[in-house]
């Protein structure tokens, strides 16, 4: 096992690129640095029961997220 991640509610969606792992819960988003699996951000959101999220590349160093 490489690592184990636990969350306070069900995972609704997972987004991944070369630099980050994004876990979507109904009311939170967890963003991890994939190189070391360290938690970078926890973002509280309005209820998102379908786990909808669009990831877009703004620049080579920055990625944006769009939520409903």
Backbone as a ProteinNet text record, in pm:
[ID]
protein_1_A
[PRIMARY]
XXXXXXXXXXXXXXXXXXXXXXXXXXXXXXXXXXXXXXXXXXXXXXXXXXXXXXXXXXXXXXXXXXXX
[TERTIARY]
84	0	89.1	58.3	135.1	86.9	-44.5	-101.6	-250.4	-305.1	-447.7	-506	-614.7	-680.5	-820.4	-856.1	-988.6	-1060.4	-1191.2	-1269.7	-1394.8	-1450.3	-1563.8	-1697.6	-1702.2	-1825	-1786.9	-1886.1	-1862.7	-1792.4	-1703.2	-1635.5	-1729.8	-1755.4	-1846.1	-1772.2	-1649.5	-1571.1	-1423.3	-1340	-1195.1	-1142.2	-1058.9	-992.3	-842.6	-768.6	-625.5	-552.6	-438.6	-346.6	-206.1	-105.5	32.7	76.7	10.5	54.4	-39.5	-168	-260.8	-368.4	-416.2	-528.8	-638.7	-757	-869	-980.4	-1023	-1129.6	-1250.4	-1363.8	-1485.6	-1583.3	-1621.8	-1727.9	-1846.5	-1957.4	-2074.7	-2052.6	-1980.1	-1961.8	-1816.1	-1723.3	-1581.4	-1504.2	-1391.2	-1295.4	-1160.9	-1094.2	-960.9	-863.7	-755.4	-656.2	-521.9	-463.3	-336.7	-229.6	-106.9	9.6	43.4	38.4	55.6	199.5	296.6	436.9	468.9	395.4	421.8	292.9	178.1	45.7	15.5	71.3	39.2	-83.4	-166.6	-286.4	-246.2	-291	-259.7	-371.8	-497.2	-611.4	-734.3	-817.9	-953.6	-1044	-1135	-1224	-1366.7	-1431.2	-1572.8	-1655.6	-1756.6	-1840.1	-1987.5	-2069.1	-2213.3	-2244.5	-2359.6	-2390.6	-2377.8	-2305.9	-2280.3	-2302.3	-2428.5	-2457.1	-2412.8	-2384.2	-2338.9	-2187.4	-2119	-1973.5	-1923.6	-1997.5	-1961.8	-1846	-1745.6	-1629.8	-1560.6	-1519	-1444	-1307	-1206.2	-1068.1	-1018.7	-957	-902.8	-763.8	-682.2	-544.4	-538.1	-496.8	-484.5	-347	-244.3	-105.9	-36.2	84.8	152.6	169.6	170.4	191.8	64.8	-46.7	-167.7	-287.1	-366.7	-486.8	-606.5	-713.8	-834.4	-942.1	-1031.3	-1147.3	-1273.2	-1370	-1499.6	-1603.7	-1681.6	-1783.4	-1921.2	-2025.9	-2160.6	-2202.3
-117	0	124.2	216.5	340.9	439.8	460.7	546.2	514.8	555.7	536.6	672.9	708.5	835.5	808.2	874.1	859.6	993.8	988.2	1109.9	1099.6	1214.3	1213.7	1175.8	1167.8	1126.5	1058.7	1016.6	941.8	1026.6	962.1	1026.5	1024.6	1142	1152.5	1156.7	1208.2	1215.2	1228.3	1186.7	1198.5	1255.3	1357.9	1417.2	1403.9	1381.7	1355.4	1414.6	1475.8	1511.9	1479.8	1524.2	1489.4	1551.6	1656.7	1728.5	1716.2	1690.2	1691	1584.7	1547.7	1457.5	1539.5	1539.8	1618.2	1521.3	1525.8	1439.6	1526.9	1494.4	1573	1498.4	1565.3	1518.2	1611	1585.2	1669.5	1814.4	1837.4	1974.2	2017.6	1937.1	1969.9	1917.1	1982	1935.6	1923.2	1810.4	1787.2	1784.5	1862.7	1870.2	1824.4	1724.2	1665.7	1686.5	1708	1709.4	1563.1	1522.9	1381.8	1333.8	1424.7	1383.7	1329.9	1376.7	1330.8	1296.7	1311.3	1283.7	1367.6	1485.9	1578.4	1659.8	1679.7	1760.5	1907.2	1968.3	2107.4	2201.6	2161.1	2246.6	2162.7	2215.4	2164.4	2284	2270.1	2379.8	2339.9	2418.9	2395	2451.9	2377.9	2418.8	2414.2	2472.4	2454.3	2310	2257	2117.8	2089.1	1984.1	1941.6	1790.2	1744.3	1602	1513.2	1570.9	1490.1	1494	1572.6	1580.3	1640	1736.4	1798.6	1896.4	1883	1971.7	1963.5	2077.2	2081.2	2139.4	2069	2112.7	2168.8	2285.3	2342.2	2397.1	2389.8	2436.3	2583.3	2664.8	2808.4	2841.8	2788.8	2804.3	2672.5	2650.3	2525.2	2502	2607.7	2593	2604	2645.1	2667.7	2598.7	2534.9	2468.7	2533.5	2553.9	2611.3	2506	2528.2	2441.2	2524.4	2464.4	2529	2440.1	2497.3	2421.3	2479.7	2397	2450.1	2551.8
0	0	0	-86.3	-93.9	10.8	20.2	123.2	136.7	247.6	273.1	308.2	241.7	266.7	319	427.2	486.1	481.1	454.5	442.1	527.7	570.7	663	598.4	465.4	397.2	266.2	191.1	67.6	-38.2	-111	-223.4	-342.4	-400.6	-514.3	-647.7	-648.2	-771.8	-737.1	-830.6	-817.5	-948.4	-939.1	-1055.3	-1031.8	-1138.2	-1125.1	-1244.8	-1218.1	-1325	-1276.2	-1345.2	-1307.4	-1175.8	-1132.1	-1011.9	-893.5	-917.5	-804.7	-814.4	-697.7	-680.5	-614.7	-674.5	-622.5	-585.9	-460.4	-409.6	-380.3	-440.4	-420.2	-330.9	-222.4	-134.8	-156.7	-92.8	-116.2	-74.9	34.7	86.3	98.1	46.2	58.4	-61.2	-86	-185.4	-115.9	-136.2	-81.6	-198.7	-187.3	-293.9	-237.5	-302.8	-260	-365.6	-320.4	-407.8	-435.7	-561.1	-593.6	-576.9	-577	-563.5	-424.8	-322.3	-186	-108.8	-174.9	-118.6	5.5	11.3	120.8	86	185.8	169.3	150.8	42.4	12.9	55.3	29.2	58.9	90.3	177.2	197.1	172.4	77.9	41	74.8	159.4	189.1	74.8	33	-79.4	-40.3	-124.2	-108.5	-146.1	-106	-138.7	-288.7	-318.9	-456.3	-459.9	-452.3	-435.2	-551.1	-666	-778.7	-796.5	-714.4	-722	-852.1	-904.7	-1031.5	-1013.4	-1097.7	-1094	-1228.5	-1280.5	-1404.5	-1374.7	-1419	-1398.9	-1531.5	-1528	-1650.7	-1624.5	-1724.4	-1713.8	-1751	-1656.4	-1680.7	-1737	-1673.8	-1718.8	-1686.9	-1732.9	-1700.2	-1549.7	-1471.2	-1327.3	-1245.3	-1304.1	-1227.9	-1294.1	-1211.4	-1259	-1190.5	-1262.2	-1204.1	-1188.7	-1094.4	-1073.6	-1092.7	-1158.4	-1173.3	-1108.7	-1017.6	-945.5	-976.8	-962.5	-988.2	-883.2
[MASK]
++++++++++++++++++++++++++++++++++++++++++++++++++++++++++++++++++++

